[in-house]
C-alpha cells in the first residue's frame, strides 16, 4: 500500500507539475496574445492616423478647389459685366458715328443751299424757296449738331461708368 501511496503522491506531484506547466503555457499564450493584440492595435492606430491625414489633405484640396471655382465664377461674372459695358460703349459709339454722319450731311446741304442763295442774290433774283430751303438745312444742321452732342455725352458716360463702378468697388473694399 505504501507503493500505492507513493505512486499516488508521485502522481499528484506530476499532476501539480503538469498543472503548473499548463498555467505557465496559458500565461505565455496570454502574453503572446496580448502582445499580438497590442501590435494589431498599434497598427490600427497608425492606419487611422494615416487615414485622418489623408482626409485632412483631401478637405484642404476640396476647399482650395471650391475657392478656385468661386474665383472663376467671379471672373465669369466680371467678364459678363465687362461684355455688357463694351456692348453699351459700342452702341453709344455707333450712335455717335451715325449722328456725325447726319451732321456732315446736314452741313453739306446747308453749304449747297447757301451757295444757291448767294448765286440768286448775285443775280438779283431773291427766290423765297431758296431761303426756305436754306432755313430748313440750317435747322437740320442744328438738330444734327444737338444729336451729335448728346451722342458724345452718352459715349463719354459709357466710358466713365465702368471706371466709376470700379472706383466705387475699390472704395467699398477699403471700407470693409
Beta strands, then each sheet from edge to edge (+ up, - down):
end
